Structure formats: structure tokens, C-alpha cells
């Protein structure tokens, strides 16, 4: 649960903020890949941790629910397509 909220969610929220509030800034195009790379780094770690398992820590738990809730913020982006073992949405 802590990983979802304190590790993965902040850069995902940052991406949303950039898309909503910073799209018209001159530096938006340079900033976007940096934010996406931070998300990809964390998703890579999550993907490695999950491996072939269906759940993050053995049995299905509140941590899985929270992680899916955080990852749903990426709906509409193609970022999750690079991580086929991410939790289903």
C-alpha cells in the first residue's frame, strides 16, 4: 500500500498535472519525457516484483486494490502497454 501511494502515485499525479496545467508552457515537451521516465522506472520495479504472480504479496489484498486504483490514473496513456504483467484494469 505504501509503495502505491508514496512511490508510484506521485509521478503519475505529476503527469496528470503536467497534462492539465502545463501543456501550454514552452518547456512542456521537454518535461514530459522526464516525468514518463520516472513512471517507467517505477513500473519496471513493480513489474519485476510482480513477475508471473497475479497478486503483489501472495494472496489478493488491499495492496492490490490500491495499486490498481493508482495505475488506473494511467488510463488513456500507452505507458502500461510496456508492462504486460501489470495488474488488469
Buried (B, 14 or more C-beta within 10 A) or exposed (E): BEBBEEBBBBBBEBBBEBBEEBEEEEEEEEBBEEBBEBBBEBBEEBBEEBEEEEEBEEEEEEBBEBBBBBBEBBEEBEBBEEBEBBBEE
